[in-house]
Amino acid sequence: MAWIKQFYLDEATGLLKRQLNAAIKRAGRIWNIVQVMSINEMALKDSIRFYQTVMAGDSPLTRAQREMLAVVVSVENNCHY
């Protein structure tokens, strides 16, 4: 099994701490996909911004359509969504 170094909220500072606190505020917890990116706070920040743009930004698709697409892709990838 692969092992990736991670930083947790209790040891985070600066931008990473703000990102992890924002994750908790948004979702009520820190999901694994967010936690695994903790080693690179800028990648985490950019990933969250990209996700928010794709899911909530201007689009010809409704939010519901985007969520349905995310579910279909997750099922196809055998990924819990």
N, C-alpha and C positions, 0 to 999 in steps of 0.2 A: 504494500500500500504506500502511495506517495505521501510525503509529509511536507507541508508548507508552513514556514514560520508565520505566526500570526501575533498581532498585538491586541490586547484586550482593553476594554474601557478603563479598567482600574490602572493601567500603565500608560494609557494614551495621553498625549499632550497636544497643544496647538491645533492645527488643522485636522489631524486625525481625530482628536477628541470631539471637535465640533461635528465632524462627519458622523461619528458613531452616535453621538447624542441626537443628531438629526434623524438618523435611522430609527432610533427608538421612538422618537416623537412621531415619525411617519407611520411606522408599522407595529409599534408596541414592543419590538424586540430587534435584535441584530441578527438578520438572516445569514446563513452560511456563506452565500455568495458575496455579501458585504464583508463579513469577517475575514474571508480568505484574501480579500484585496487590501487588508489593513497594512500589509508590508509596504505598499506603495500608495501613500495618501493622495497623490495627484491623480493616479489612475482611478482610485476609488471615486474621487470628486468628479472626474470627467465621465466615468461610467454612469454614475447616478444622474448627472446632468443629461447625458445622452438618453438614458432610459426615460427620464421625465419628458424630454422633447418628443421622443417617439410615442409615448403613451398618452401624453396630455397636451402636446403642442398642436399648432395648426395642422390640420390634415383633412383630406377628403373623406377619411374614414371616421366613423363615430368612435367614441371611447369603447362602447360595447363591442363593436367590430374588432377593434385592436385587441381587446381582452380575449375575444374568441380565437383570434389568430394565435395569440400567445399560448392559449390552452392546447390548440391543435398541434402546434410545434412541440410543446412540452410532451404531449402524449406520444407523438412520433419519435421523440428522442428518449422515451422511457424515463422522463424526468418528472418528479413530483412538482406540481405547480399550485 
